[in-house]
Amino acid sequence: MKVIHFTNWAPRKSGMYESVKDQIKYERREGVDSQLVDPHDHYKEGTREGKAVIDDGWFSPIPWKQAEEADVWVLHSFIPEALKPLFDKKVTVAVLHGPNEHMLLKEWTSGRKEDSFNLHVNILWRYDATVVLNKHEEDIMKLYDEKGRLHYIPNSIDLERYTADEVFPWKYKNHPAILSCDVPRLEKLPTHIIWAMPQIVEKLPDARLNVFSLTLEPISTFRNIFCRSKEWKLHSLCENVQLEINDLRPFMKGGDIGFNNNMSGIASRVSMEMMAMGIPVVSFGGDYTKYVAKIWDLDSIAEQVVKCWEDLTRTGSRLKRDTIKYAQEHFDRGKEVKKYVALYKELLEKKTS
């Protein structure tokens, strides 16, 4: 069985890309010929013409032409127009990475408000199967599932990448070292943890924020947030402010507390990664953490960070071990990918019978 995943080739930039990379690794372990196709024109031949492709080790995109031979097409971003005449001949599966609220608001603010919220519904009705990655999305999308094509497979990560012994922890000078690894999106606001730092250091004077994976596009926004604060106060409460890098694991492993910037409280990919390395997470919701802050409430964020640090540093604390245990039991892509492979086989059998 040959499976093609359509998504952007985006090392260092995209959590969705990293998720697809994990998916392909474990699908191959299940005996599936699993590959990535970038649907943008400049990747038509599998490499970006005229520019060097960022090296990502064993992983690379393949030419569009090879997608014609596949049994199953899996949508993550979009399918090239040139391949769409073959759509009805393939088993088609869509994986919805973006929250419904994000898509609705994005459509509303992009001049497509008359068609707002149609995209996810159209996908659900058109594709042979649509996969959602958390219970919240399932609760919404099942309201539109007229054809019984919706499937819930929990989001997960490649745990092997985050339990590897060769990952050495970054040594922070200040503790607790608080980690934030997001850029602004409609449903994700990585500024609240920055604005909460003055309240945090009132109770934990040595605490410092560490901001990672900032992309170049919104960097002026972060410059304004940090450098235009009075006396650069917010900037002084950060130990590290980093642009995009190809491996966050050392910084995660050496950290103390992660912050999930998703306003929904749904576990982000970096939250799962941090937890797999024993870093407890403060969030705005979710059953994966007991450190839940009130949204828009800086005092509440500070309170939960302080509570988490007290639990971490308490004599005999099992918090790090319990965090790893939870991640191993709930975020294992090797386990979840078996559900995808079973779905592919079921749909392929129906298609060919």
DRENDO-1510 file (C-alpha; in Angstrom, 1 decimal, always signed):
<recs>
REC; n; res; u; v; w
REC; 1; MET; +0.0; +0.0; +0.0 .
REC; 2; LYS; +1.4; +3.4; -1.0 .
REC; 3; VAL; +0.3; +6.5; +0.9 .
REC; 4; ILE; +1.0; +10.1; +0.0 .
REC; 5; HIS; +0.7; +12.9; +2.5 .
REC; 6; PHE; +0.2; +16.4; +1.1 .
REC; 7; THR; +1.7; +19.1; +3.3 .
REC; 8; ASN; +4.3; +21.9; +3.2 .
REC; 9; TRP; +8.0; +21.0; +3.3 .
REC; 10; ALA; +8.7; +23.2; +6.4 .
REC; 11; PRO; +11.6; +22.0; +8.7 .
REC; 12; ARG; +12.1; +24.5; +11.6 .
REC; 13; LYS; +8.8; +26.2; +10.9 .
REC; 14; SER; +5.8; +24.0; +11.2 .
REC; 15; GLY; +4.4; +21.7; +13.9 .
REC; 16; MET; +2.1; +20.2; +11.2 .
REC; 17; TYR; +5.2; +19.3; +9.2 .
REC; 18; GLU; +6.8; +17.6; +12.2 .
REC; 19; SER; +3.6; +15.7; +12.8 .
REC; 20; VAL; +3.5; +14.4; +9.2 .
REC; 21; LYS; +7.2; +13.4; +9.6 .
REC; 22; ASP; +6.3; +11.4; +12.7 .
REC; 23; GLN; +3.3; +9.8; +10.8 .
REC; 24; ILE; +5.4; +8.7; +7.9 .
REC; 25; LYS; +8.1; +7.2; +10.1 .
REC; 26; TYR; +5.6; +5.0; +11.9 .
REC; 27; GLU; +3.6; +4.2; +8.8 .
REC; 28; ARG; +6.8; +2.9; +7.2 .
REC; 29; ARG; +7.3; +0.7; +10.3 .
REC; 30; GLU; +3.9; -0.8; +9.7 .
REC; 31; GLY; +5.0; -1.8; +6.2 .
REC; 32; VAL; +3.4; +1.1; +4.3 .
REC; 33; ASP; +5.2; +2.9; +1.5 .
REC; 34; SER; +4.5; +6.4; +3.0 .
REC; 35; GLN; +5.8; +9.6; +1.4 .
REC; 36; LEU; +5.4; +13.4; +1.5 .
REC; 37; VAL; +4.4; +15.6; -1.4 .
REC; 38; ASP; +4.7; +19.4; -1.1 .
REC; 39; PRO; +1.8; +20.8; -3.2 .
REC; 40; HIS; +3.5; +24.1; -4.0 .
REC; 41; ASP; +4.7; +24.5; -7.6 .
REC; 42; HIS; +8.3; +24.9; -6.8 .
REC; 43; TYR; +8.4; +21.4; -5.3 .
REC; 44; LYS; +6.8; +19.7; -8.3 .
REC; 45; GLU; +10.0; +17.7; -8.9 .
REC; 46; GLY; +10.4; +17.0; -5.2 .
REC; 47; THR; +13.2; +19.6; -4.6 .
REC; 48; ARG; +12.9; +23.3; -4.6 .
REC; 49; GLU; +14.3; +24.4; -8.0 .
REC; 50; GLY; +17.0; +27.0; -7.7 .
REC; 51; LYS; +17.3; +26.8; -3.9 .
REC; 52; ALA; +18.8; +24.3; -1.6 .
REC; 53; VAL; +16.2; +22.3; +0.4 .
REC; 54; ILE; +16.7; +22.4; +4.2 .
REC; 55; ASP; +18.4; +19.1; +5.1 .
REC; 56; ASP; +16.2; +17.0; +7.3 .
REC; 57; GLY; +18.2; +13.8; +7.4 .
REC; 58; TRP; +16.3; +10.7; +6.3 .
REC; 59; PHE; +13.2; +12.7; +5.2 .
REC; 60; SER; +12.6; +14.5; +1.9 .
REC; 61; PRO; +9.7; +15.4; -0.4 .
REC; 62; ILE; +9.1; +13.3; -3.6 .
REC; 63; PRO; +7.9; +14.5; -7.0 .
REC; 64; TRP; +4.2; +15.0; -7.7 .
REC; 65; LYS; +4.4; +12.4; -10.4 .
REC; 66; GLN; +4.8; +9.6; -7.9 .
REC; 67; ALA; +1.5; +10.6; -6.2 .
REC; 68; GLU; -0.3; +9.3; -9.3 .
REC; 69; GLU; +0.7; +5.7; -8.3 .
REC; 70; ALA; -0.5; +5.9; -4.7 .
REC; 71; ASP; -3.4; +4.1; -3.3 .
REC; 72; VAL; -4.2; +6.6; -0.6 .
REC; 73; TRP; -4.0; +10.4; -0.5 .
REC; 74; VAL; -3.9; +12.1; +2.9 .
REC; 75; LEU; -4.6; +15.8; +3.0 .
REC; 76; HIS; -2.9; +18.1; +5.5 .
REC; 77; SER; -2.6; +21.4; +3.6 .
REC; 78; PHE; -3.9; +21.1; +0.0 .
REC; 79; ILE; -3.7; +19.0; -3.1 .
REC; 80; PRO; -2.1; +20.5; -6.3 .
REC; 81; GLU; -4.6; +21.4; -9.0 .
REC; 82; ALA; -2.7; +19.3; -11.5 .
REC; 83; LEU; -3.4; +16.1; -9.5 .
REC; 84; LYS; -7.1; +16.8; -8.7 .
REC; 85; PRO; -8.4; +14.9; -11.8 .
REC; 86; LEU; -7.2; +11.7; -10.1 .
REC; 87; PHE; -9.0; +12.5; -6.8 .
REC; 88; ASP; -12.0; +10.3; -7.3 .
REC; 89; LYS; -9.8; +7.3; -8.2 .
REC; 90; LYS; -8.0; +7.4; -4.8 .
REC; 91; VAL; -8.8; +6.6; -1.3 .
REC; 92; THR; -8.9; +10.1; +0.3 .
REC; 93; VAL; -8.4; +11.0; +3.9 .
REC; 94; ALA; -8.3; +14.5; +5.4 .
REC; 95; VAL; -6.5; +15.3; +8.7 .
REC; 96; LEU; -7.8; +18.5; +10.3 .
REC; 97; HIS; -4.9; +20.1; +12.1 .
REC; 98; GLY; -6.4; +23.6; +12.4 .
REC; 99; PRO; -9.1; +24.1; +15.0 .
REC; 100; ASN; -12.6; +24.9; +13.7 .
REC; 101; GLU; -12.5; +28.3; +15.4 .
REC; 102; HIS; -9.3; +29.1; +13.6 .
REC; 103; MET; -10.6; +28.3; +10.2 .
REC; 104; LEU; -13.9; +30.1; +10.8 .
REC; 105; LEU; -12.2; +33.3; +11.9 .
REC; 106; LYS; -9.5; +33.1; +9.3 .
REC; 107; GLU; -12.2; +32.8; +6.6 .
REC; 108; TRP; -14.2; +35.6; +8.1 .
REC; 109; THR; -11.2; +37.9; +8.2 .
REC; 110; SER; -9.8; +37.0; +4.8 .
REC; 111; GLY; -12.7; +38.3; +2.6 .
REC; 112; ARG; -14.4; +34.9; +2.4 .
REC; 113; LYS; -17.0; +35.6; +5.1 .
REC; 114; GLU; -19.9; +34.6; +2.9 .
REC; 115; ASP; -18.3; +31.2; +2.6 .
REC; 116; SER; -17.1; +31.1; +6.2 .
REC; 117; PHE; -17.0; +27.7; +7.9 .
REC; 118; ASN; -17.7; +25.9; +4.6 .
REC; 119; LEU; -14.1; +24.5; +4.2 .
REC; 120; HIS; -14.2; +22.0; +7.0 .
REC; 121; VAL; -17.7; +20.9; +6.2 .
REC; 122; ASN; -16.9; +20.5; +2.5 .
REC; 123; ILE; -13.9; +18.4; +3.3 .
REC; 124; LEU; -16.0; +16.2; +5.7 .
REC; 125; TRP; -18.5; +15.5; +3.0 .
REC; 126; ARG; -16.1; +15.1; +0.1 .
REC; 127; TYR; -13.3; +12.9; +1.5 .
REC; 128; ASP; -13.7; +9.2; +2.2 .
REC; 129; ALA; -12.7; +9.9; +5.8 .
REC; 130; THR; -11.9; +12.9; +7.9 .
REC; 131; VAL; -9.7; +12.6; +11.0 .
REC; 132; VAL; -9.9; +15.1; +13.9 .
REC; 133; LEU; -7.1; +15.1; +16.5 .
REC; 134; ASN; -8.9; +16.0; +19.8 .
REC; 135; LYS; -12.3; +15.6; +21.4 .
REC; 136; HIS; -13.3; +19.2; +21.0 .
REC; 137; GLU; -13.0; +19.0; +17.3 .
REC; 138; GLU; -14.9; +15.7; +17.3 .
REC; 139; ASP; -17.8; +17.3; +19.3 .
REC; 140; ILE; -18.1; +20.1; +16.7 .
REC; 141; MET; -17.6; +18.1; +13.5 .
REC; 142; LYS; -19.9; +15.3; +14.4 .
REC; 143; LEU; -22.7; +17.9; +14.1 .
REC; 144; TYR; -22.0; +18.0; +10.4 .
REC; 145; ASP; -21.2; +14.3; +9.7 .
REC; 146; GLU; -24.1; +13.4; +7.6 .
REC; 147; LYS; -22.3; +10.5; +5.9 .
REC; 148; GLY; -20.6; +8.9; +8.9 .
REC; 149; ARG; -17.1; +9.7; +7.7 .
REC; 150; LEU; -15.7; +11.3; +10.8 .
REC; 151; HIS; -12.9; +9.6; +12.8 .
REC; 152; TYR; -11.3; +10.7; +16.1 .
REC; 153; ILE; -7.6; +9.7; +16.5 .
REC; 154; PRO; -5.9; +11.5; +19.3 .
REC; 155; ASN; -2.9; +13.8; +18.5 .
REC; 156; SER; +0.4; +12.3; +19.3 .
REC; 157; ILE; +4.2; +12.5; +18.7 .
REC; 158; ASP; +7.2; +10.3; +18.1 .
REC; 159; LEU; +8.1; +9.6; +21.7 .
REC; 160; GLU; +11.5; +8.1; +20.6 .
REC; 161; ARG; +12.6; +11.6; +19.6 .
REC; 162; TYR; +11.9; +12.9; +23.1 .
REC; 163; THR; +13.3; +10.1; +25.2 .
REC; 164; ALA; +16.6; +9.7; +23.3 .
REC; 165; ASP; +19.6; +9.4; +25.6 .
REC; 166; GLU; +21.8; +11.4; +23.2 .
REC; 167; VAL; +19.8; +14.6; +23.9 .
REC; 168; PHE; +21.8; +16.7; +26.4 .
REC; 169; PRO; +19.9; +19.3; +28.4 .
REC; 170; TRP; +20.7; +23.0; +27.9 .
REC; 171; LYS; +22.0; +24.5; +31.1 .
REC; 172; TYR; +19.9; +27.5; +32.1 .
REC; 173; LYS; +21.3; +30.1; +34.5 .
REC; 174; ASN; +17.9; +31.0; +36.1 .
REC; 175; HIS; +15.2; +28.8; +37.6 .
REC; 176; PRO; +12.5; +28.1; +37.1 .
REC; 177; ALA; +13.3; +28.2; +33.4 .
REC; 178; ILE; +9.8; +28.8; +31.8 .
REC; 179; LEU; +9.5; +27.7; +28.2 .
REC; 180; SER; +7.3; +29.3; +25.4 .
REC; 181; CYS; +7.6; +28.0; +21.8 .
REC; 182; ASP; +4.8; +29.7; +19.8 .
REC; 183; VAL; +4.1; +32.5; +17.4 .
REC; 184; PRO; +0.8; +34.5; +17.4 .
REC; 185; ARG; -2.2; +32.9; +15.7 .
REC; 186; LEU; -6.0; +33.4; +16.0 .
REC; 187; GLU; -6.3; +30.8; +18.7 .
REC; 188; LYS; -2.8; +31.1; +20.1 .
REC; 189; LEU; -1.5; +34.1; +22.0 .
REC; 190; PRO; +2.0; +33.8; +23.3 .
REC; 191; THR; +2.0; +37.2; +24.9 .
REC; 192; HIS; +0.2; +36.4; +28.1 .
REC; 193; ILE; +3.1; +34.5; +29.6 .
REC; 194; ILE; +5.4; +37.4; +28.7 .
REC; 195; TRP; +3.0; +39.9; +30.3 .
REC; 196; ALA; +2.6; +37.7; +33.4 .
REC; 197; MET; +6.4; +37.6; +34.1 .
REC; 198; PRO; +6.4; +40.7; +36.4 .
REC; 199; GLN; +3.8; +38.9; +38.6 .
REC; 200; ILE; +5.8; +35.7; +38.5 .
REC; 201; VAL; +9.1; +37.2; +39.6 .
REC; 202; GLU; +7.4; +39.0; +42.5 .
REC; 203; LYS; +6.9; +35.5; +44.0 .
REC; 204; LEU; +9.8; +33.7; +42.2 .
REC; 205; PRO; +12.6; +36.3; +41.8 .
REC; 206; ASP; +14.9; +33.9; +39.9 .
REC; 207; ALA; +12.3; +32.8; +37.4 .
REC; 208; ARG; +13.0; +33.7; +33.7 .
REC; 209; LEU; +11.1; +33.2; +30.5 .
REC; 210; ASN; +12.7; +31.5; +27.5 .
REC; 211; VAL; +11.1; +32.1; +24.1 .
REC; 212; PHE; +11.9; +29.8; +21.3 .
REC; 213; SER; +11.0; +29.2; +17.6 .
REC; 214; LEU; +10.1; +32.8; +16.7 .
REC; 215; THR; +9.8; +33.1; +12.9 .
REC; 216; LEU; +11.2; +36.1; +11.0 .
REC; 217; GLU; +7.8; +37.3; +9.8 .
REC; 218; PRO; +6.3; +38.5; +13.1 .
REC; 219; ILE; +9.6; +39.4; +14.7 .
REC; 220; SER; +8.8; +43.2; +14.7 .
REC; 221; THR; +5.8; +42.4; +16.9 .
REC; 222; PHE; +8.0; +40.7; +19.5 .
REC; 223; ARG; +10.5; +43.6; +19.3 .
REC; 224; ASN; +7.7; +46.0; +20.2 .
REC; 225; ILE; +6.4; +43.8; +23.0 .
REC; 226; PHE; +9.8; +43.5; +24.6 .
REC; 227; CYS; +11.8; +46.6; +23.7 .
REC; 228; ARG; +9.0; +49.2; +24.1 .
REC; 229; SER; +8.1; +48.0; +27.6 .
REC; 230; LYS; +9.1; +50.5; +30.3 .
REC; 231; GLU; +12.9; +50.3; +30.8 .
REC; 232; TRP; +12.9; +47.2; +28.7 .
REC; 233; LYS; +11.6; +45.4; +31.8 .
REC; 234; LEU; +9.9; +42.5; +29.9 .
REC; 235; HIS; +13.1; +41.9; +27.9 .
REC; 236; SER; +15.1; +41.7; +31.2 .
REC; 237; LEU; +12.8; +38.9; +32.4 .
REC; 238; CYS; +13.9; +36.6; +29.6 .
REC; 239; GLU; +17.0; +34.6; +29.6 .
REC; 240; ASN; +16.8; +33.4; +26.0 .
REC; 241; VAL; +14.9; +34.8; +23.0 .
REC; 242; GLN; +15.6; +32.6; +20.0 .
REC; 243; LEU; +14.5; +32.4; +16.4 .
REC; 244; GLU; +13.6; +29.2; +14.6 .
REC; 245; ILE; +16.0; +26.3; +15.2 .
REC; 246; ASN; +16.1; +22.7; +14.0 .
REC; 247; ASP; +16.1; +21.0; +17.3 .
REC; 248; LEU; +14.3; +22.2; +20.5 .
REC; 249; ARG; +14.9; +19.1; +22.5 .
REC; 250; PRO; +18.0; +20.3; +24.4 .
REC; 251; PHE; +16.2; +23.4; +25.5 .
REC; 252; MET; +13.1; +21.5; +26.5 .
REC; 253; LYS; +15.1; +18.9; +28.4 .
REC; 254; GLY; +16.9; +21.5; +30.4 .
REC; 255; GLY; +13.8; +23.5; +31.2 .
REC; 256; ASP; +11.5; +23.5; +34.2 .
REC; 257; ILE; +8.0; +24.5; +33.2 .
REC; 258; GLY; +6.3; +24.8; +29.8 .
REC; 259; PHE; +3.5; +27.1; +28.9 .
REC; 260; ASN; +0.8; +26.1; +26.4 .
REC; 261; ASN; -0.3; +29.3; +24.6 .
REC; 262; ASN; -3.4; +27.7; +23.0 .
REC; 263; MET; -6.4; +29.7; +24.3 .
REC; 264; SER; -8.5; +26.5; +23.9 .
REC; 265; GLY; -6.3; +24.6; +26.3 .
REC; 266; ILE; -5.9; +21.8; +23.8 .
REC; 267; ALA; -2.4; +20.3; +24.1 .
REC; 268; SER; -0.2; +21.8; +21.5 .
REC; 269; ARG; +2.6; +19.7; +19.8 .
REC; 270; VAL; +5.3; +21.4; +21.9 .
REC; 271; SER; +3.3; +20.8; +25.0 .
REC; 272; MET; +3.3; +17.1; +24.3 .
REC; 273; GLU; +7.0; +17.2; +23.4 .
REC; 274; MET; +7.9; +19.0; +26.7 .
REC; 275; MET; +5.8; +16.5; +28.7 .
REC; 276; ALA; +7.6; +13.6; +27.1 .
REC; 277; MET; +10.8; +15.1; +28.5 .
REC; 278; GLY; +9.4; +15.5; +32.0 .
REC; 279; ILE; +8.5; +19.2; +31.8 .
REC; 280; PRO; +5.1; +19.9; +33.3 .
REC; 281; VAL; +2.9; +22.4; +31.5 .
REC; 282; VAL; +0.8; +25.3; +32.6 .
REC; 283; SER; -2.2; +25.7; +30.3 .
REC; 284; PHE; -5.7; +27.3; +30.0 .
REC; 285; GLY; -7.4; +23.9; +30.2 .
REC; 286; GLY; -7.1; +20.2; +29.4 .
REC; 287; ASP; -6.9; +17.0; +31.4 .
REC; 288; TYR; -3.2; +16.5; +30.8 .
REC; 289; THR; -2.2; +19.1; +33.5 .
REC; 290; LYS; -3.5; +20.1; +36.9 .
REC; 291; TYR; -1.9; +23.6; +36.4 .
REC; 292; VAL; -4.8; +25.4; +34.7 .
REC; 293; ALA; -4.8; +29.2; +34.5 .
REC; 294; LYS; -7.8; +31.5; +33.8 .
REC; 295; ILE; -7.6; +32.9; +30.3 .
REC; 296; TRP; -6.8; +36.6; +30.0 .
REC; 297; ASP; -5.8; +36.5; +33.7 .
REC; 298; LEU; -2.1; +37.4; +34.3 .
REC; 299; ASP; -2.4; +36.8; +38.1 .
REC; 300; SER; -3.9; +33.4; +37.5 .
REC; 301; ILE; -1.0; +32.5; +35.1 .
REC; 302; ALA; +1.5; +33.5; +37.8 .
REC; 303; GLU; -0.3; +31.6; +40.5 .
REC; 304; GLN; -0.2; +28.4; +38.4 .
REC; 305; VAL; +3.5; +28.8; +37.6 .
REC; 306; VAL; +4.3; +29.3; +41.2 .
REC; 307; LYS; +2.2; +26.3; +42.2 .
REC; 308; CYS; +3.9; +24.1; +39.6 .
REC; 309; TRP; +7.4; +25.2; +40.8 .
REC; 310; GLU; +6.5; +24.5; +44.4 .
REC; 311; ASP; +5.3; +21.0; +43.4 .
REC; 312; LEU; +8.5; +20.4; +41.3 .
REC; 313; THR; +10.9; +21.4; +44.1 .
REC; 314; ARG; +9.1; +19.7; +47.0 .
REC; 315; THR; +11.1; +16.9; +48.6 .
REC; 316; GLY; +10.2; +13.5; +47.1 .
REC; 317; SER; +8.4; +15.1; +44.2 .
REC; 318; ARG; +7.2; +12.7; +41.5 .
REC; 319; LEU; +5.9; +15.4; +39.2 .
REC; 320; LYS; +8.6; +14.9; +36.5 .
REC; 321; ARG; +8.1; +11.1; +36.5 .
REC; 322; ASP; +4.3; +11.4; +36.4 .
REC; 323; THR; +4.5; +13.9; +33.5 .
REC; 324; ILE; +6.7; +11.5; +31.5 .
REC; 325; LYS; +4.3; +8.6; +32.4 .
REC; 326; TYR; +1.3; +10.5; +31.2 .
REC; 327; ALA; +3.0; +11.4; +27.9 .
REC; 328; GLN; +4.0; +7.8; +27.3 .
REC; 329; GLU; +0.5; +6.6; +27.9 .
REC; 330; HIS; -1.3; +9.3; +25.9 .
REC; 331; PHE; +0.9; +10.7; +23.2 .
REC; 332; ASP; +2.4; +7.7; +21.5 .
REC; 333; ARG; +2.4; +8.0; +17.7 .
REC; 334; GLY; +3.6; +4.4; +17.3 .
REC; 335; LYS; +0.3; +3.3; +18.9 .
REC; 336; GLU; -2.0; +5.8; +17.2 .
REC; 337; VAL; -0.6; +5.2; +13.7 .
REC; 338; LYS; -2.0; +1.7; +13.7 .
REC; 339; LYS; -5.5; +3.2; +13.7 .
REC; 340; TYR; -4.6; +5.2; +10.6 .
REC; 341; VAL; -3.3; +2.1; +8.8 .
REC; 342; ALA; -6.4; +0.1; +9.7 .
REC; 343; LEU; -8.5; +3.0; +8.3 .
REC; 344; TYR; -6.6; +3.1; +5.1 .
REC; 345; LYS; -7.0; -0.6; +4.6 .
REC; 346; GLU; -10.7; -0.5; +5.4 .
REC; 347; LEU; -11.3; +2.3; +2.9 .
REC; 348; LEU; -9.1; +0.7; +0.2 .
REC; 349; GLU; -11.0; -2.5; +0.5 .
REC; 350; LYS; -14.3; -0.7; +0.0 .
REC; 351; LYS; -12.9; +1.2; -2.9 .
REC; 352; THR; -11.7; -1.9; -4.8 .
REC; 353; SER; -14.6; -4.2; -4.0 .
</recs>
